[in-house]
Amino acid sequence: MPEKTPHCFRVRSPAAGAVWLCLFDAAGAETRYPMERDGETWVLDLPVPVGTRYGYRADGAPPFDAAKLLVDPRATELDRPFVHDPRLGERGVDTAALVPKAIIAAVLPPLAPAPPVFRPGQLIYEINVRAFTMRHPDVPAGQRGTVGALTHPAVLAHLRKLRVGAVELMPIVAWIDERHLPPLALSNAWGYNPVVPMALDPRLCPGGMAELRRTVAVLRANGIGTILDLVFNHTGESDVEGATLSLRGLDDRCYARAPDGTLINDAGTGNTLDFGYPPVRDLTLDTLRHFVAGAGVDGFRFDLAPVMARSPGFDPHAPIFAAIADDPLLADHIMIAEPWDVGPGGYQLGQFPERWLEWNDRFRDDVRRFWRGDDGAGALATRLAGSTDIFGHHATRSVNFVAAHDGFTLRDVVSFVERRNHANGEDNQDGHRDEVSWDAGSVEARRRDAKALLATLFAARGTIMLTAGDEFGRTQGGNNNAYAQDNHIVWLDWSARDGELEDYVAQLAEWRAAHPELADPAIRHDLRWQRLDGGAMAPADWHEAAGFVMTLPEGAGIRIDRDARAVRFTG
């Protein structure tokens, strides 16, 4: 028999009338233990072995429902993934057989504190962990689609070839499918619908925290940092018709509500976490500490980050920002905001704290518009110089990108005028309706335009980001919202790589590495601009010119010529 050791079970449920700890044996039989109230928390000391599977039940006035088994919001390991079932949202229906059980995990040896490997200005490589290696011919079949696959020598060689500064892993914590997907025989492929923030999804990280820790260490040994994409704007419990899985059954106050009691939906997902409620901030901070102290990650990217500063309106001085800045474990780590959400006033590009980086969709759209022929040189020059109109004239916090997981792939940007999202089951009505894109025509013309976009990205001041596979021409067949396509639409086809394009990106990375002033976030107004014929740029040229030459302080130049559909580098 495994040795039992004392364990203090604690769960916060301030309005509950009663809470039970529920233990499960190997056959699934449940044993309930009443817990004792300690202020807003319920506690129970009980000797249990490592590997014990457990959940909670809470009772009281509605919306409490003792029939619902509830996952510990602070669970760090689950015995299986979440699977959507309509009964999860039906009051009075017992869900013990439907909900994953939390596991008492073995305590890993402490990690020595270490500063981030990644430095702002380097290349961030955005990875959908499952899609990245599901079709990789060199990765063993049993390892494909997992966090551990990132340590395979073939994967590491590819990352080094591109001079990746950090991998940014799309959500790897446990998520549940949106309830409209199973009837369509679809499933969530991106993971932006989490339930509990610390528990790694068993499909992506079957080895739990030990697997993530080892992967981070191997990447670090190769000079590559790890950034986790986390979702704190909502949970997979969704709206009032959604499932009761964790927070909803324990402390429904975690979700923001309007004065009339209706759920606030700033995330466009049915519910929004309330960062004006201190327990939500505490859970968030503890999650960040958990992944820094437990796995050694370099930092985090926050999905729909304005929600974290809402209660309900955006506040650039929100308590969560100060708490992160004052935390000795987190203060020097990388924080990246996706600076928009669907709520009122939700677009907050440039408004986050001075140490935060921000995804810059203005860079994406202005670069694409220039190459499509919509705009002159002025907007492009501003983006290349660090977007001083957004971030000020002292330093840039811009994360520059021309394509990301959300939207067309780079190849599809130059191949499709309209989205082709029919496979998503929403009559092609989902996804960005007016994405900046064009059809360049032939295979060679599309490669040419993709090269121009990539070269512009690598010539930009600030941090740059590339989504995995865009360096070798991945396509989603025109689907610009492939969140529900856990299949060959999003799985990278390594056998169909465009080797010429991939080698070109590697050359761009070498050139950028030789000119570190581009990565330096400081704005020194040291760039010089000339017309393509060598003359000085006149005011009218910024509106009318189809290109320019940008010269760096030490003399290297970038010649951008839209008519020739080319970017040329010198020095």
Buried (B, 14 or more C-beta within 10 A) or exposed (E): EEEEEEBEBBBBBEBBEBBBBBBBEEEEEBEEEEBEBEEEBBBBEBEBEBEBBBBBBBBBEEBBBBBBBBBBBBBBBBEEBBEBBEBBBBEEBBBBEBBBBBBBBEEEEEBEEEEBBBBBBBBBBBBBBBBBBBBBEEBEEEBBBBBBBBBBEEBBEBBBBBBBBBBBBBBBBBBBBBBEBBEEEBBBBBBBBBBBBBBBBBBBBBBBBBBBBBBBBBBBEBBBBBBBBBBBBBBBBBBBEBBBBBBBBBBBBBBBBEEEEEBBBBBEBBBBBBBBBEBBBEBBBEBBBBBBBBBBBBBBBBBBBBBBBBBBEBBEEBBBBEBBBEBEEBEEBBBBBBBBBBBEEBBBBBBBBEBBBBBBBBBBBBBBBBBBEEBBBBBBBBBBBBBBEBBBEEBBBBBBBBBBBBBBBBBBBBBBEEBBBEBBBBEBEBBBEEBBBBBBEEEEBBBBBBBBBBBBBBBBBBBBBBBBBBBBBBBBBBBBBBBBBBBEBBBBBBEEBBEEBBEBBBEBBEBBBEBEBBBBBEBEEEBEBBBBEEEEBEEEBBEEBBBBBBBBEEEBBBBBBBEBEBBEBEE
